[in-house]
């Protein structure tokens, strides 16, 4: 079965430090990949998405992600973390569920804590 | 400005009550979804719809039901709420494969 793995449950970084959140997927064909961010008690906000083309995609809030087919990965990065980036981050994959329909499957999330 | 709206934002209700969580979107999306999320946990798909009069159960079994009579409206109903239903419920819609838009969620507490 298709799955999305986020190996890190909780990451703590200092403000200004660089950040990388890992995401691996299990799917035979080229997936559609997403990163979402969720602040406490809020809904999900789309950070960036990859469908095809350039494997390095830029998103909002200074985030970027790189699709690596050979590693089945779509890691999220940010060069310098701000305190406001503290949140839960979810990687997600779209896989077909029959015909032209599809469903989004989420990883379990990575909680980011930012120290001052 | 949000394109997908969920009401109520917070709900505290007694056991045995019937409740309906509302979800509406103004984007004309055919596909809509309900996810359930316990605090600090992952999201689980409980219902989805690919268009009017189309509803399906998701990956996580749920005692809730949904309906899709209009494209823009996808309400979720619990006939008899129980404490085990306490959770956050997130509604989303999508078009083709261009990403999902989520509502702000309804945080339900059943006492």
Interface residues (C-beta under 8 A of the other chain):
Chain A: X32 X34 X36 X41 X42 X43 X44 X45 X46 X49 X51 X88 X90 X92 X94 X101 X102 X103 X104 X105 X106 X107 X108 X109 X111
Chain B: X6 X31 X33 X35 X40 X41 X42 X43 X45 X48 X50 X58 X88 X90 X92 X94 X97 X98 X99 X100 X101 X102 X103 X104 X105 X107
